[in-house]
Amino acid sequence: MGGPKHFLFYEGTAEIQQGFKLPLKKAKFLAKQQPICVNQNVWLEEFFCERHGKMWLLISRSQQGEITSRPATREDWNRTSNTFNPDRPNCSVSDFTCRMSRGSSLRLIE
């Protein structure tokens, strides 16, 4: 670990209850205090694997300090802020350039 951490946030009573695993009463109270809550114990982080290359994992830290991970899902990406779209990693590159970079390079032989 050591890369930038992109923490997950939750909006509304139902999401806060599920995301923080709280009883309904506590989730309602928290939602009234703050409509959007950031979970400092759950984040997305980029890792590099020699076998698979770059990969994004959802990292969770329990109250006992145990850390677990799993591959990030679309729902996880939607709960972060200041992150890019994983389907299109570089928003400054045009669609044409993305398509051409994935195509094979052809050389004309005379």
Secondary structure, DSSP 8 states (H G I E B T S, - for coil): --S--EEEEEEHHHHHHHHHT--HHHHHHHHHH-SEEEEEEEEEEEEEETTTEEEEEEEEE-TTS-EEEEE--HHHHHTBSS---TTSS-TTS-HHHHHHHHS-------
